[in-house]
Amino acid sequence: MAQNGSDRCEAAEPRTSRNTSDRHGATTPRGASGLGSGTPRGTCSDALLDAVRNGATGPELRDIELPTRFRAAFTRKDEVGIFEGHDDKDVRRSLHVGDVEMPELAPDECVVAVMSAAINFNTVWSAIFEPVPTFAFLEKFGRQGWYGARHDLPFHVLGSDGAGVVVRTGGGVKSWKPGDRVVLSPSYVDEEDHGSYDDGMMSETQLAWGFETNFGSLGEYCIVKANQLIRKPAHLTWEEAGSNTLCAGTAYRMLVGTHGARMKQGDVVLIWGATGGLGSFATQLVKNGGGIPVGVVSSDEKAEIVRSQGCEHVINRNDLDLGDQGLRHPKAGRRLGEEIRRLVGEDPGIVFEYLGRETFGASVYVAKRGGKVVTCGSSTGYRHEYDNRFLWMRLKSIIGSHGFNYHEAVEVNRLIGLGMVHPTLSKVFPLDEAGDATRAVQTNQHVGKVAVLCGATAEGQGVDDPALRERIGEGKLNLYRR
C-alpha cells in the first residue's frame, strides 16, 4: 500500500466477493486478490491526477496525497488456461480494467501519472498467456526480496510504453522530480549487476518492464526505476510521445547502435512489415542514416504510407505470387531476391527481421554474401527453418537483438525530439477499451502504433513546443493517421 495515501473512491461501492461478467464473457471478482471495486470511470475523484491534468507545479503535486488505488488494465492469474481448446484467443476476454492497489515505492523508483500508453506485441503475449504465462516471471521476480515480492500478485498490470508526469520520487532518486514530463523506457536494469556496466541488455537480471514486471504503463499510474525516465519530446502530444520508445529503441539498437548491424551509408536494408511498429521506425532510421530501405508490406495502401516516409523501393508481398505457402514456399527467397535486385540492383546487406517462422528462411537466402540478418522477435512463430548452406557458404551472420539499453533509448528519443524521427501512431483508444486496442494489434488491424489514453482526457494534449510542431508539420506527425 502507498504510504500516507487515501482511498480515491471513499464513497464507492464496498468491496465484496461477488463476480461481475464483462461483455466478452469473462468474470472479474470484485475486491478479490488486491483488486478494487471495479467502479466505472467518473464516479471517483483523484485530486492528484486532476492536478497533473491542470498543469500543477512540482511542489503542488508533492502536497497532494498519493491515492491508494488507481485504474489499470490487467490480466488475472486465476484465468490462466482460459484459452485452452480455443482457436481464437481473443484478448478482450483476458484483459480487464478496474482498480488495483498502489504499491510501496522503492528508493530508486518513481511514480508516474501516465497520460498515455501504447500497445506492443508483448501485451498480446501476456494477454493470451503465451509462450508462458507472465505470472511465472512475477513469481521469479518475487523471490528476490521485498522489492520483487511487490510484483508477485494475482493480477498483472501490463504495458511497456508510455508518457506522463512524475508525481513521486524515492529517496535515492537524484535527477528527477515531481512535475517532470517524461517518456518511459521499458528496459528494467539492476544497477548492481556488473553486466549492466558493459551494456544494460547484457545484465542477467534485465527485465522487460510491464511484461516481466508488474505495474506497467496501462493505468493511470505506473511504477518505474529512475533510469527508465527520459525527457518527453516537447512538440509531441501525450499519445504520440508515449507510443515510440519500445519500437523505436529496438529498431535503433538493431540498425544503428554498436550492438546491432551497424548500418552504414549506402547499405541496402530489407525491412519486413515496413508499416508495423518496428518497421515504421526502421524505415526512418535507414533513410536518415544514408541507407537504402526496401520495405515489404501487404497492401497497396501500406505501400503508399511507406513511400510517403521517403522509402522509394516497396514490395507488396502479395505480388510475389507464392500461392498458399506464402513466404514459406521453397522458392520464396529466390523470387524475393529477384524483386529486390530489380529495384535496387543488388542484394540487401542487412535484413531487418522480426516476423520469424514465416519469413526467416527467405531472409537468410536474400542477404548478400557477408550480409547480416538482425532479428529481435518471432511474431509468426519461434521455430525457424532455413537452408544453412546459404548461411555458412556465403559467410552471412545472424545477429540476435533484444530491446535496448538506456543510452540507446535516450538517443532515439533525442532524434524524435529534434524532429528527425516521427511517431507512427494510427489509432487511439480510451483506457476502458484497452482490450479492444490490444485486439487490434493481435489481429493486425492497424498500421504503425496503437495508443491508449490513461490520464489524458482527450487527444491532442501535452504539446509544450507548438512552434517546433508547426515547423515539422502535421502531415509528417500524422502520416499514419490518414
ROSEMI-183520 format. One line per field, with one value per residue (C-alpha): residue in one letter; residue number from 0; x negated, y negated, z negated. Coordinates in steps of 0.5 Angstrom, whole numbers. Each point is the difference from the previous one (the first is absolute). Layout:
// residues N
residu <- [A; ...]
num <- [NUM; ...]
X <- [X; ...]
Y <- [Y; ...]
Z <- [Z; ...]
END
This chain:
// residues 482
residu <- [M; A; Q; N; G; S; D; R; C; E; A; A; E; P; R; T; S; R; N; T; S; D; R; H; G; A; T; T; P; R; G; A; S; G; L; G; S; G; T; P; R; G; T; C; S; D; A; L; L; D; A; V; R; N; G; A; T; G; P; E; L; R; D; I; E; L; P; T; R; F; R; A; A; F; T; R; K; D; E; V; G; I; F; E; G; H; D; D; K; D; V; R; R; S; L; H; V; G; D; V; E; M; P; E; L; A; P; D; E; C; V; V; A; V; M; S; A; A; I; N; F; N; T; V; W; S; A; I; F; E; P; V; P; T; F; A; F; L; E; K; F; G; R; Q; G; W; Y; G; A; R; H; D; L; P; F; H; V; L; G; S; D; G; A; G; V; V; V; R; T; G; G; G; V; K; S; W; K; P; G; D; R; V; V; L; S; P; S; Y; V; D; E; E; D; H; G; S; Y; D; D; G; M; M; S; E; T; Q; L; A; W; G; F; E; T; N; F; G; S; L; G; E; Y; C; I; V; K; A; N; Q; L; I; R; K; P; A; H; L; T; W; E; E; A; G; S; N; T; L; C; A; G; T; A; Y; R; M; L; V; G; T; H; G; A; R; M; K; Q; G; D; V; V; L; I; W; G; A; T; G; G; L; G; S; F; A; T; Q; L; V; K; N; G; G; G; I; P; V; G; V; V; S; S; D; E; K; A; E; I; V; R; S; Q; G; C; E; H; V; I; N; R; N; D; L; D; L; G; D; Q; G; L; R; H; P; K; A; G; R; R; L; G; E; E; I; R; R; L; V; G; E; D; P; G; I; V; F; E; Y; L; G; R; E; T; F; G; A; S; V; Y; V; A; K; R; G; G; K; V; V; T; C; G; S; S; T; G; Y; R; H; E; Y; D; N; R; F; L; W; M; R; L; K; S; I; I; G; S; H; G; F; N; Y; H; E; A; V; E; V; N; R; L; I; G; L; G; M; V; H; P; T; L; S; K; V; F; P; L; D; E; A; G; D; A; T; R; A; V; Q; T; N; Q; H; V; G; K; V; A; V; L; C; G; A; T; A; E; G; Q; G; V; D; D; P; A; L; R; E; R; I; G; E; G; K; L; N; L; Y; R; R]
num <- [0; 1; 2; 3; 4; 5; 6; 7; 8; 9; 10; 11; 12; 13; 14; 15; 16; 17; 18; 19; 20; 21; 22; 23; 24; 25; 26; 27; 28; 29; 30; 31; 32; 33; 34; 35; 36; 37; 38; 39; 40; 41; 42; 43; 44; 45; 46; 47; 48; 49; 50; 51; 52; 53; 54; 55; 56; 57; 58; 59; 60; 61; 62; 63; 64; 65; 66; 67; 68; 69; 70; 71; 72; 73; 74; 75; 76; 77; 78; 79; 80; 81; 82; 83; 84; 85; 86; 87; 88; 89; 90; 91; 92; 93; 94; 95; 96; 97; 98; 99; 100; 101; 102; 103; 104; 105; 106; 107; 108; 109; 110; 111; 112; 113; 114; 115; 116; 117; 118; 119; 120; 121; 122; 123; 124; 125; 126; 127; 128; 129; 130; 131; 132; 133; 134; 135; 136; 137; 138; 139; 140; 141; 142; 143; 144; 145; 146; 147; 148; 149; 150; 151; 152; 153; 154; 155; 156; 157; 158; 159; 160; 161; 162; 163; 164; 165; 166; 167; 168; 169; 170; 171; 172; 173; 174; 175; 176; 177; 178; 179; 180; 181; 182; 183; 184; 185; 186; 187; 188; 189; 190; 191; 192; 193; 194; 195; 196; 197; 198; 199; 200; 201; 202; 203; 204; 205; 206; 207; 208; 209; 210; 211; 212; 213; 214; 215; 216; 217; 218; 219; 220; 221; 222; 223; 224; 225; 226; 227; 228; 229; 230; 231; 232; 233; 234; 235; 236; 237; 238; 239; 240; 241; 242; 243; 244; 245; 246; 247; 248; 249; 250; 251; 252; 253; 254; 255; 256; 257; 258; 259; 260; 261; 262; 263; 264; 265; 266; 267; 268; 269; 270; 271; 272; 273; 274; 275; 276; 277; 278; 279; 280; 281; 282; 283; 284; 285; 286; 287; 288; 289; 290; 291; 292; 293; 294; 295; 296; 297; 298; 299; 300; 301; 302; 303; 304; 305; 306; 307; 308; 309; 310; 311; 312; 313; 314; 315; 316; 317; 318; 319; 320; 321; 322; 323; 324; 325; 326; 327; 328; 329; 330; 331; 332; 333; 334; 335; 336; 337; 338; 339; 340; 341; 342; 343; 344; 345; 346; 347; 348; 349; 350; 351; 352; 353; 354; 355; 356; 357; 358; 359; 360; 361; 362; 363; 364; 365; 366; 367; 368; 369; 370; 371; 372; 373; 374; 375; 376; 377; 378; 379; 380; 381; 382; 383; 384; 385; 386; 387; 388; 389; 390; 391; 392; 393; 394; 395; 396; 397; 398; 399; 400; 401; 402; 403; 404; 405; 406; 407; 408; 409; 410; 411; 412; 413; 414; 415; 416; 417; 418; 419; 420; 421; 422; 423; 424; 425; 426; 427; 428; 429; 430; 431; 432; 433; 434; 435; 436; 437; 438; 439; 440; 441; 442; 443; 444; 445; 446; 447; 448; 449; 450; 451; 452; 453; 454; 455; 456; 457; 458; 459; 460; 461; 462; 463; 464; 465; 466; 467; 468; 469; 470; 471; 472; 473; 474; 475; 476; 477; 478; 479; 480; 481]
X <- [0; -2; -3; 4; 6; 7; 5; 2; 7; 2; 8; -1; 4; -3; -5; 4; -2; 6; -2; 2; 0; -3; 2; -4; 2; -6; 1; -3; 0; 1; -4; -4; -7; -2; 5; 4; 8; -1; 4; 1; -4; 3; 3; -6; -5; -7; -3; -7; 2; 4; -5; -5; 5; 1; -8; -1; -8; -4; 1; 7; 0; -4; 5; 6; 1; -2; 6; 0; 4; 0; 3; -4; 0; -2; 0; 2; -4; 7; 1; -6; 2; 7; -2; -2; 4; 2; -3; 2; -4; 4; -4; 6; 2; -6; -1; 4; 0; 1; -3; -7; -4; -5; -7; -5; -6; -7; -6; -2; 7; 5; 8; 2; 7; 1; 3; 0; -3; -1; 2; -6; 0; -3; 7; 3; -4; 2; 7; 0; -5; -5; -5; 0; 5; -4; 2; -6; -4; 3; -1; -7; -1; 4; -6; -5; 2; 6; -1; 1; 6; 4; 1; 2; 7; 6; 1; -5; 1; -3; -3; -7; 0; 3; -1; 2; -2; -4; 4; -4; -8; -3; -5; -6; 2; -4; 1; 8; 5; 8; 2; -5; 3; -2; 0; -1; -6; 2; -7; 0; -7; -3; -6; -3; -1; -7; 2; 4; -6; -2; 7; 6; 3; -6; 3; 2; 5; 3; 8; 5; 4; 7; -1; -5; 2; 7; 3; -2; 3; 7; 3; 1; -7; -6; -6; -7; -7; -3; -5; 7; 1; -1; 2; 6; -1; 3; 4; 4; 7; 0; 3; -6; -5; 2; 0; -7; -5; 0; 0; -4; -5; 0; -1; -6; -3; 1; -3; -4; -3; -6; 3; 4; -1; -4; 3; -4; 2; 2; 2; 6; 4; 6; 6; 5; 7; -2; 6; 0; -2; -7; -1; 3; -6; -5; 2; -1; -7; -2; 2; -3; -7; -1; 2; 5; 6; 4; 7; 4; 8; 6; 5; -1; 3; -6; -5; 3; -2; -7; -1; 2; -5; -5; -1; -1; 0; 6; 2; 7; -1; 7; -3; -5; 5; -3; 7; 3; -7; -2; -7; -1; 0; -6; -1; 2; -7; -2; 6; -1; -7; 1; 5; -5; -5; 5; 1; -7; -5; -3; 2; 1; -6; 5; 7; 4; 3; 6; 5; -3; 2; 4; -6; -6; -2; 1; -4; -6; 0; 0; -5; -6; -7; -3; 7; 4; 7; 1; 6; 4; 6; 4; 8; 2; -4; -6; -3; -3; -2; -6; -5; -6; -4; 2; -3; -7; -2; 2; -3; 6; 2; 6; 0; 5; 2; 4; 3; -5; -4; 2; -5; 3; 7; -2; -4; 6; 5; -5; 1; 7; -1; -4; 6; -5; 5; 7; 6; 3; 7; 6; 5; 2; 5; 2; -2; 6; -1; -7; 3; 2; -7; -3; 4; -1; -8; 2; 4; -5; 6; -5; -6; -6; 2; 7; 0; 5; 2; -1; 0; 0; 8; -1; -4; -5; -2; -7; -4; -5; -3; 5; -5; -4; 6; 2; -7; 1; 7; 6; -1; -6; 2; 7; -2; 2; 7; 2]
Y <- [0; -7; -4; -6; 2; -1; 4; -3; 3; -1; -1; 6; 7; 4; 6; 6; 7; 1; 0; -4; 2; -4; -1; 5; 6; -1; -1; -4; 1; -7; -1; 6; 1; -7; -3; -6; 0; -1; -6; -4; -6; -6; 2; -1; -6; 0; -7; 2; 2; -6; -5; 3; -1; -7; -1; -1; -1; 5; -3; 0; 7; 2; -3; 5; 7; 6; 4; 7; 3; -2; 3; 4; 6; 6; 8; 5; 6; 4; -1; 3; 6; -3; 0; 8; 3; -7; -1; -8; -2; -7; -4; -4; 6; 0; -8; -3; -8; -1; -3; 3; -1; -6; 4; -3; -4; 3; -5; 0; -1; -5; 0; -3; -2; 3; -5; 5; 7; 5; 7; 4; 8; 2; -3; 5; 6; -2; 0; 7; 3; 2; 2; 1; -4; -6; 1; 5; -6; -3; 6; 0; -7; 0; 5; -6; -4; -4; -5; 6; 3; -6; 2; 7; -1; 4; -6; -3; -7; 0; -5; -1; -7; -7; -7; -4; -5; 2; 0; 3; 2; 5; -2; 2; -4; -6; -2; 0; -4; -1; -3; 2; 2; 7; 6; 7; 5; 7; 2; 2; 1; 1; -4; 5; 5; -1; 2; -7; -4; 3; 0; 0; 5; 5; 0; 7; -4; -4; 0; -3; -5; 2; 7; 3; -5; -3; -7; -2; -5; 2; -4; -7; 1; 4; 2; -1; 0; -7; 3; 1; -7; -4; -8; 0; -3; -7; 0; 6; 2; 5; 5; -1; 0; 6; 4; 0; 3; 7; 1; -6; 2; 7; -2; -5; 6; 5; -5; -6; 2; 3; 7; 1; 0; -7; -2; -5; -5; 4; 6; 4; 2; 4; -2; 5; -2; -7; -4; 4; -2; 2; -1; -7; -3; 5; -4; -6; 1; 4; -6; -5; 3; 0; 8; 2; 3; 5; 1; 6; -1; 4; -5; -6; -5; 2; -1; -7; -1; 2; -4; -6; 2; -1; 7; 1; 7; 4; 7; 3; 7; 2; -2; 5; 6; 5; 4; 3; 1; -8; -1; 7; 2; 3; -5; -6; -2; 0; -4; -5; -1; -1; -5; -4; 0; -2; -6; -2; 4; 4; 5; -3; -1; 0; 4; -3; 6; 1; 4; 6; 7; -3; -4; 3; 4; -5; -5; 5; 1; -7; -3; -1; 3; -2; -3; -1; 3; -4; 3; -2; 4; 5; -2; 5; 6; 1; 7; -3; 5; -3; 3; 0; 0; -7; -2; 3; 1; -8; -2; -3; -2; 1; -6; 1; -6; -1; -7; -6; -3; -7; -3; 2; -2; -7; 0; 2; -5; -5; 1; 0; -7; -3; 2; 4; 7; -1; 4; 5; 0; 2; 2; -3; 4; -2; 4; 3; 3; 3; 7; -3; -4; 7; 4; -5; 2; 7; 1; -5; -5; -6; -3; -3; -1; 0; -4; 0; -7; 2; -7; -5; -2; -1; 1; -6; -2; 0; -5; -4; -3; -2; -4; 7; 4; -5; 0; 7; 0; 4; 4; 4; 0; 3; 4; 7; -3; -2]
Z <- [0; 1; -6; -2; 5; 0; 4; 6; 0; -7; 2; 5; -1; -6; 2; 1; 2; 6; 7; 6; 7; 5; 8; 2; -5; -5; -7; -5; -7; -4; -5; 0; 0; -1; 6; -1; 0; 8; -1; 7; 2; -2; -7; -4; -1; 1; -2; 2; 7; 0; -2; 5; 6; -2; 0; -7; -2; -4; -7; 1; 2; -6; -4; 2; -2; 4; 1; -3; 6; 8; 6; 5; 5; -3; 1; -6; -2; -1; 7; 3; 4; 3; 7; 0; 6; 3; 7; -1; -6; -1; -5; -1; -5; -4; 0; -6; -2; -7; -7; -2; -7; 1; -3; -4; 3; 0; -1; 7; 3; 2; 1; 7; 1; 7; 5; 6; 1; 6; 2; 2; 2; -7; -2; 4; -2; -7; 1; 3; -5; 5; 1; -7; -5; -2; -7; 0; 1; -6; -4; 1; -1; -7; -2; 0; -6; -2; 6; 4; -4; 1; 7; -1; 0; 2; 5; 5; 3; 7; 4; 2; 4; -3; -1; -6; -6; -6; -7; -5; 0; -5; -5; 4; 7; 2; 7; 0; -4; 0; 6; 5; 6; 3; 4; -3; 3; -1; -2; -7; -2; -7; -1; -5; 6; 2; 7; 1; 0; 6; 4; -4; 4; -2; -7; -2; -4; 5; 1; 5; -5; 1; 3; -6; -5; -3; 0; 8; 4; 1; -6; -3; -4; 1; -4; 4; -2; 0; 6; 4; 1; 6; 1; 4; 8; -1; 6; 0; -3; -6; 4; 5; -5; -3; 6; 2; -5; 1; 7; 2; -5; 2; 7; -1; -4; 6; 5; -3; -7; -1; -2; 7; 7; 0; 6; 5; 5; 7; -4; 3; -5; 1; -5; -2; -2; 2; -3; -6; -7; 1; 8; 0; -4; 3; 7; -3; -3; 6; 4; -5; 0; 7; 1; 6; -3; 3; -3; 0; -1; 1; 4; 5; -6; -4; 5; 1; -7; 0; 7; -4; -5; 5; 2; 7; 1; -2; 1; -1; -3; 4; 7; -1; 2; -5; -1; -6; -4; 1; -2; -3; 8; 1; 6; -4; -1; 7; 2; -5; 1; 8; -2; -5; 6; 5; -5; -2; 4; -6; -6; -7; -4; -6; -1; -6; -3; -5; 3; -1; 3; 6; 3; -4; 6; 5; -4; 0; 7; 3; -5; 4; 0; -7; -2; -6; -3; -6; -4; -6; 0; 3; 0; 5; -3; -4; 3; 7; 6; 5; 4; -4; 7; 2; -7; -1; 7; 1; -6; -3; -7; -4; -6; -6; -3; -6; -2; -1; -6; -3; 4; 7; -3; -1; 6; 4; -4; 2; 7; -1; -4; 6; 5; 4; -2; -1; -3; 4; -4; 3; -5; -7; -5; -7; -6; -1; 7; -1; 2; 7; 1; -1; 4; 6; -1; -1; 7; 4; 1; -1; 3; -4; -7; -5; -6; -6; -4; -7; -4; 6; 1; 8; 6; 1; -7; -2; 5; -3; 6; 5; 5; 1; 1; 5; 4; 0; 3; -2; 7; -3; -7; 2; 6; -3; -2; 7]
END
